[in-house]
Amino acid sequence: MSAWYVYIVECVDLTLYTGITTNIARRLKEHEAGKGAKYTKGRAPLKLIYQEECKDRSSASKRELEIKALSKEQKLLL
């Protein structure tokens, strides 16, 4: 079983995007190529600013929702 990760990237316009994946490097390449989330399309280059390992997809999804509820300042403190 692969580990799941919650990650935050900072976009070129200084906004933040939070997502989950089993492979952060692959996911960042997808975002950079415009094949990731709609939100990150056109907002490259991206900078990985946070990652957290979770035991499974369910816990990663729950943590993603918790992080998305935080303010930008709180996210940057992670």
Secondary structure, 3 states (H helix, E strand, C coil): CCCEEEEEEECCCCCEEEEEECCHHHHHHHHHCCCCCCCCCCCCCCEEEEEEEECCHHHHHHHHHHHHCCCHHHHHHC
